Amino acid sequence: MSTLTAFMAPNVVQEEHIKHVVSSRFIDQETQKPIEWEIRCVDSKKDEELRKACTRRVPVPGRKGQFTKETDYDKYVGLLAVECTVYPDLNNAELQNSYGVLSADELLKRMLKPGEYADYLEKIQEINGFNESFEDKVEEAKN
């Protein structure tokens, strides 16, 4: 196989969904063990859409008619977590109603304690490749 064919879509190794216990508070009634959540990574196109949804134009102080872009990082990471969550279905109306919320982002924040939410966001960033710096990858390639 030539080097170029390794980049063809059918030849790329597909990433599998990851199972992860987000909280020990959600217990399977039959096994009495914590329920694993199913999460996946997103592609760069979806990531770009999420970033754009969290970016707004802000006027530059003292510069009439000039603007800069500002990204709401907390909102972005929250929406990324929602997009990556396969199970439980955060868009399920019955689940949202049980917590008294109207969106998947609000539901995730209501379901989890602050520490659990922070850990979950960290895991989401990790599976999407945000935990490795370019220098880490170069060092790994050297070994």
Disulfide bonds with the S-S distance in Angstrom:
none
